[in-house]
Amino acid sequence: MKKRAIKIEFWFILFAVLMFSAVSLMSLRSIQQQAGNARVVNYVGIVRGATQRLVKEELRRESDDKLQKRLDTIVDELITGGPVNNLVRIPGEDFQNNMAEVRKSWNLLKEQIQIVRNGGDDQELYDQSQLYFDLANDTVFKAESYSETQVNRSRNILVGFTLFFIIILGVGLIYVIRMSAVSRIAYLDTLTGLPNRTRCEQVCLEHDRNKPVENLTVFMFDMNNLKVVNDKLGHQAGDRIIRGFGESLKTWAEEKKGFAGRYGGDEFLAVFDNTDNAQAVDYLARLDAIVAEYNQKQESKLERISFAAGFRVDNLQLTDMEMIILDADRAMYERKRRMREGMLD
């Protein structure tokens, strides 16, 4: 289950990164598109104003072929897009129709400019320039309208995509949190709150794989008289004793910075790194004190905790956890035998 949870978390993180990248790319593209559209709007305005200036110069008999050529290029690039003025092509139908009319009107205007240069009537040029101005002015509004529509469309897409991303992210986080909770439950003994047999075996396997510990201590515990308690007081009383011992082990392991878990039934296991034989004896004495404190609070002697313990200190680099556990288990059962025979308190 843990490997599955890790795999799910990996795919979820990958999905979140891809979604974030997609939103970022869409935002960047939207910004670039809006900047391009704004530039087109600006250049349509330039065409409108510069053409009026050109006409005034022609009416004063001041020819400006350079400006006329520049306006030629701008008009063409407003329709097709182009690199000279770095203009994008706006595909909006209304805008493109207007620009087609602008190009026709511009060509007519250039013809009138040539006529005036050859001595023709100024009024025709003036009238044509007014028609051109109105058409260019309307085209500016069409470009602005298209740009505004695209901004709203991009905003709605980004908002929708972002909301979708947030929803998926939220669902994913909830799923990961639940999977983590399920994973924790899978390794938890519900009666005592200690790690269960599966987690105990996992801890031992991790020690076997790493093998960095020279002085490793493994304790094995087995509770005494539990069958007598179950027979006389019921299984609920037996569960209370098991739970009390589990709480005592948890307090002890946290205090000594070790691991303790329920190995199965009324058996428990504890593991301490970097602990020599003298320390192991001291640790066991401390557990006895914690259990004695618990027992003082119990009115019935039958509901007091009694347990047998055995431990083994060994070099993990020279042996493995299975052998250390077996030796600790043998020591525990030897102590249990001696307690049963009255040789120990």
Sequence and secondary structure as in RCSB ss.txt:
>XXXX:A:sequence
MKKRAIKIEFWFILFAVLMFSAVSLMSLRSIQQQAGNARVVNYVGIVRGATQRLVKEELRRESDDKLQKRLDTIV
DELITGGPVNNLVRIPGEDFQNNMAEVRKSWNLLKEQIQIVRNGGDDQELYDQSQLYFDLANDTVFKAESYSETQ
VNRSRNILVGFTLFFIIILGVGLIYVIRMSAVSRIAYLDTLTGLPNRTRCEQVCLEHDRNKPVENLTVFMFDMNN
LKVVNDKLGHQAGDRIIRGFGESLKTWAEEKKGFAGRYGGDEFLAVFDNTDNAQAVDYLARLDAIVAEYNQKQES
KLERISFAAGFRVDNLQLTDMEMIILDADRAMYERKRRMREGMLD
>XXXX:A:secstr
 HHHHHHHHHHHHHHHHHHHHHHHHHHHHHHHHHHHHHHHHHHHHHHHHHHHHHHHHHHTT   HHHHHHHHHHH
HHHHH BTTTTB     HHHHHHHHHHHHHHHHHHHHHHHHHTT  HHHHHHHHHHHHHHHHHHHHHHHHHHHHH
HHHHHHHHHHHHHHHHHHHHHHHHHHHHHHHHHHHHTB TTTSSB HHHHHHHHHHHHHH   SSEEEEEEEESS
HHHHHHHH HHHHHHHHHHHHHHHHHHHHHHT EEEEEETTEEEEEESS  HHHHHHHHHHHHHHHHHHHHT SS
GGGS  EEEEEEEE TTTS HHHHHHHHHHHHHHHHHHHHTTS  
